[in-house]
Amino acid sequence: MNGNERTDPEHVVVLHRWRDRHARYAAYLDHRTQRVTYVTTDLGRSSVPEGAAAVRTVRATDDPVETRAAVAELIGRFGPASRLVALNEGDLDNAAELRVAFGLPGQTPAELERFRDKLTMVRLVDAAGVRVPRYADADTAEDVRAFGERHGWPVVVKPRRGTASRGVLLLHSEDELDAQADIFLPDRHEPRIVQSFVSDPVLHIDGLWTGDALGAWRVSRYVNNCEEFTKGTFLGSVEVDEPEVLAPLADFTAAAAEALGDGRPWVFHMEVFLGRTSDGSPRPVFLEAGARVGGGEIPFVWREVHGLDLMSAAADIQLGRTPAVPAVDPEPDAGADTPSAPDATGTAGHTTAGWLLLPLPVPPPCEVESVSWAAGAGEDGPYAHMVPEPGYVIPAMGGYEHVAARFRFRGASSRSVEAQIRKTAESFAMSCRPRPC
């Protein structure tokens, strides 16, 4: 290349939907030397970095028609894109389709299938020798009936591509199946999986699979569960600090991550049942996994409490880089307490984190009329909170960001963090009035 030739800056397109700063895009992309453009919503626009080359607003970032037109417009203005980044779970499918449409490198729909289709996922993990519940394809009510007769009731039926507990049914008998049989009618039909019900507590394991080994990872257990949250119960999470639980989960997590990784790195949010053998030893059973950073307050507590940015590793993978989970400075809203030193293992270190989501009292959109909760400090309450003021209108956006309230906690042990979570949840009260869409 001679001195008269010039190279245009690299163009990267980002699909972005969070209102809060779940991802620190300015740390992952150099907005001074790269043309970084964003396709976002009205709500997400406020958290787009100031250095963005352009911002295109759409109704929803998972709308394939709107987003394709927006990406085409940005490419027309700023030149061909080198990469497309989408870090929210709800945008993964659309991003994969857009990569194919515009000839971009990165995860395709075929490569994403193992993380989106629960039957494909469980088959791969099962084939690797990782313990899973009994399972089968459930295309008809008769498939479910035959499974229940063979393996016993209750059974769980759920969409193969569902998220956030959508459409999950717990059926205790053939009579309950008959009462729900209309879900298999043509107008409601979608691919489903049936599994044996497992009553053990559910853990979530979050971290990075480097392609051949576990990177940074942490284990947490739910306080209540995701399905109960959709029915009006608070959802909490507290990190596990028992060494006798963490030790066997290292090999289990690595085996499941390797089975799904297909030799490639990926950031995972994995859910696991934790039972016990007859001698009391931990007995993990795989539930499911997503190829993305976990929802709720997970990216925040990783950064604020443990000084690690898991979202950075997810961005690295989509940008074609070797992923790492870098240490970061605590963020301004992390409170005055000193975070624990970065910890790249599954052990809890000297600080344990947790979080709490409160459900809305009425379906959104709704306007907050009053809200109260017992504020505390240090070991007595959250170190960070997102509680809307009266008059604020909570949008009907779904997900775990636009809920009644969000809290983050830190403490010396799992027990102390769970006590904070329960105290805060029990003290919380909110009234809202419905608003038109």
Secondary structure, 3 states (H helix, E strand, C coil): CCCCCCCCCCEEEEECCCCCCCCCHHHHCCCCCCEEEEEECCCHHHHCCCCCCEEEECCCCCCHHHHHHHHHHHHHHHCCCCEEEECCHHHHHHHHHHHHHHCCCCCCHHHHHHHHCHHHHHHHHHHCCCCCCCEEECCCHHHHHHHHHHHCCCEEEEECCCCCCCCCEEECCHHHHHHCHHHHCHHHCCCEEEEECCCCCEEEEEEEECCCCEEEEEEEEEECCHHHHHCCCCEEEEECCCHHHHHHHHHHHHHHHHHHHCCCCEEEEEEEEEEECCCCCEEEEEEEEECCCCCCCHHHHHHHCCCECHHHHHHHHHCCCCCCCCECCCCHHHCCCCCCCCCCCCCCCCCEEEEEEECCCCCCCEEEEEEECCCCCHHHCCCEEECCCCCCEECCCCCCCCCCEEEEEEECCHHHHHHHHHHHHHHCEEEEEECCC
